[in-house]
Amino acid sequence: MAKKTHIKVRMVPENKPDSAFIYYAKKPTKGEKAKNKLKLKKYNPNTKKHEFFVEKKLPPHSK
């Protein structure tokens, strides 16, 4: 079986991590970018502004 080249990460607003609005992004598993935390500037409809979103782990899967 092939190894995964990307993982799925949850992006939450930097200034308000408990916000209801989140983004999902792909992050590489190897290389320089895999070691750093992902930080993207995206639109937040709750505040109606562009803000920085930071990487946070996905919640555990429930069965």
C-alpha positions, 0 to 999 in steps of 0.5 A: 500500500502506498504512503500518504502524501498529504494529511487533512488538517482543520483550520481555525481562526487565530484570534478565536479558536472556538469559532463555529466556522472552520476550513479544511486544508491539505498539508504535505507529510514530507519535506520542509512544509510538513514540520511547520504549522500551517497558517493561511489568510482566509475569509471568516463570514462570522466577522465578515473579514479576512483573518489568519487561520491556524492549523489544529488537529482533527478531532478523534473519529467516533465509531 
